[in-house]
Amino acid sequence: MRDAGATATNYPQITKEYCDCSADKIMKAMTKDQYVKSVSKPLEDQVKEVLLIFQDCVNELRHRIDSVKRQAK
């Protein structure tokens, strides 16, 4: 969560659940060796490899944050 910046500060529970979701999806989709190989690549290449794995987690994060923002208005 430390890399989530303001999102983690403003929405700690939602961010934690996003991190849990992403980690679970990556662990199910990749072996440890595949993951280690992926994280050794440049960030842009890492994102291309893993984003599709947890895109639904990203979508849910955005949806929940947008919902909280709408309720606050």
Short mmCIF file of the C-alpha atoms (twelve columns), coordinates in Angstrom:
data_MODEL
# 
_entry.id   MODEL 
# 
loop_
_atom_site.group_PDB 
_atom_site.id 
_atom_site.type_symbol 
_atom_site.label_atom_id 
_atom_site.label_alt_id 
_atom_site.label_comp_id 
_atom_site.label_asym_id 
_atom_site.label_seq_id 
_atom_site.Cartn_x 
_atom_site.Cartn_y 
_atom_site.Cartn_z 
_atom_site.pdbx_PDB_model_num 
ATOM 1  C CA . MET A 1  0.000   0.000   0.000   1 
ATOM 2  C CA . ARG A 2  2.950   2.316   0.448   1 
ATOM 3  C CA . ASP A 3  3.085   2.843   -3.332  1 
ATOM 4  C CA . ALA A 4  -0.577  3.855   -3.541  1 
ATOM 5  C CA . GLY A 5  0.103   7.438   -2.412  1 
ATOM 6  C CA . ALA A 6  -2.905  9.656   -1.832  1 
ATOM 7  C CA . THR A 7  -5.329  6.863   -2.685  1 
ATOM 8  C CA . ALA A 8  -4.090  4.830   0.286   1 
ATOM 9  C CA . THR A 9  -4.289  7.870   2.543   1 
ATOM 10 C CA . ASN A 10 -7.767  8.915   1.422   1 
ATOM 11 C CA . TYR A 11 -9.286  5.436   1.008   1 
ATOM 12 C CA . PRO A 12 -7.271  3.034   3.174   1 
ATOM 13 C CA . GLN A 13 -9.818  0.190   3.352   1 
ATOM 14 C CA . ILE A 14 -10.628 0.298   -0.362  1 
ATOM 15 C CA . THR A 15 -6.916  0.381   -1.180  1 
ATOM 16 C CA . LYS A 16 -6.187  -2.580  1.103   1 
ATOM 17 C CA . GLU A 17 -8.923  -4.606  -0.562  1 
ATOM 18 C CA . TYR A 18 -7.552  -3.645  -3.995  1 
ATOM 19 C CA . CYS A 19 -4.059  -4.764  -2.957  1 
ATOM 20 C CA . ASP A 20 -5.427  -8.047  -1.621  1 
ATOM 21 C CA . CYS A 21 -7.412  -8.618  -4.818  1 
ATOM 22 C CA . SER A 22 -4.421  -7.870  -7.051  1 
ATOM 23 C CA . ALA A 23 -2.043  -10.043 -5.055  1 
ATOM 24 C CA . ASP A 24 -4.493  -12.959 -5.050  1 
ATOM 25 C CA . LYS A 25 -4.991  -12.751 -8.810  1 
ATOM 26 C CA . ILE A 26 -1.265  -12.535 -9.512  1 
ATOM 27 C CA . MET A 27 -0.504  -15.491 -7.223  1 
ATOM 28 C CA . LYS A 28 -3.142  -17.591 -8.975  1 
ATOM 29 C CA . ALA A 29 -1.983  -16.626 -12.464 1 
ATOM 30 C CA . MET A 30 1.809   -16.750 -12.093 1 
ATOM 31 C CA . THR A 31 4.356   -19.032 -10.524 1 
ATOM 32 C CA . LYS A 32 6.888   -17.496 -8.159  1 
ATOM 33 C CA . ASP A 33 9.563   -17.771 -10.870 1 
ATOM 34 C CA . GLN A 34 7.308   -16.036 -13.423 1 
ATOM 35 C CA . TYR A 35 6.601   -13.247 -10.944 1 
ATOM 36 C CA . VAL A 36 10.274  -12.765 -10.069 1 
ATOM 37 C CA . LYS A 37 11.136  -12.647 -13.766 1 
ATOM 38 C CA . SER A 38 8.369   -10.115 -14.387 1 
ATOM 39 C CA . VAL A 39 9.365   -7.733  -11.584 1 
ATOM 40 C CA . SER A 40 12.954  -7.743  -12.794 1 
ATOM 41 C CA . LYS A 41 11.824  -6.080  -16.028 1 
ATOM 42 C CA . PRO A 42 11.331  -2.344  -16.567 1 
ATOM 43 C CA . LEU A 43 8.104   -1.029  -15.001 1 
ATOM 44 C CA . GLU A 44 6.414   -0.497  -18.367 1 
ATOM 45 C CA . ASP A 45 6.958   -4.163  -19.277 1 
ATOM 46 C CA . GLN A 46 5.749   -5.301  -15.850 1 
ATOM 47 C CA . VAL A 47 2.532   -3.342  -16.246 1 
ATOM 48 C CA . LYS A 48 1.895   -4.849  -19.682 1 
ATOM 49 C CA . GLU A 49 2.332   -8.349  -18.262 1 
ATOM 50 C CA . VAL A 50 0.295   -8.127  -15.093 1 
ATOM 51 C CA . LEU A 51 -2.348  -5.469  -15.667 1 
ATOM 52 C CA . LEU A 52 -4.613  -7.832  -17.564 1 
ATOM 53 C CA . ILE A 53 -4.380  -10.284 -14.668 1 
ATOM 54 C CA . PHE A 54 -5.880  -7.853  -12.162 1 
ATOM 55 C CA . GLN A 55 -7.710  -5.338  -14.369 1 
ATOM 56 C CA . ASP A 56 -11.008 -6.205  -12.685 1 
ATOM 57 C CA . CYS A 57 -9.446  -5.236  -9.326  1 
ATOM 58 C CA . VAL A 58 -8.470  -1.853  -10.807 1 
ATOM 59 C CA . ASN A 59 -11.988 -1.383  -12.161 1 
ATOM 60 C CA . GLU A 60 -13.520 -2.192  -8.777  1 
ATOM 61 C CA . LEU A 61 -11.126 0.220   -7.034  1 
ATOM 62 C CA . ARG A 62 -12.146 3.029   -9.380  1 
ATOM 63 C CA . HIS A 63 -15.838 2.215   -9.035  1 
ATOM 64 C CA . ARG A 64 -15.702 2.205   -5.236  1 
ATOM 65 C CA . ILE A 65 -13.715 5.448   -5.030  1 
ATOM 66 C CA . ASP A 66 -16.108 7.132   -7.463  1 
ATOM 67 C CA . SER A 67 -19.029 5.906   -5.338  1 
ATOM 68 C CA . VAL A 68 -17.513 7.367   -2.164  1 
ATOM 69 C CA . LYS A 69 -16.873 10.670  -3.929  1 
ATOM 70 C CA . ARG A 70 -20.486 10.831  -5.172  1 
ATOM 71 C CA . GLN A 71 -21.801 10.166  -1.673  1 
ATOM 72 C CA . ALA A 72 -19.652 12.946  -0.269  1 
ATOM 73 C CA . LYS A 73 -21.244 15.569  -2.521  1 
# 
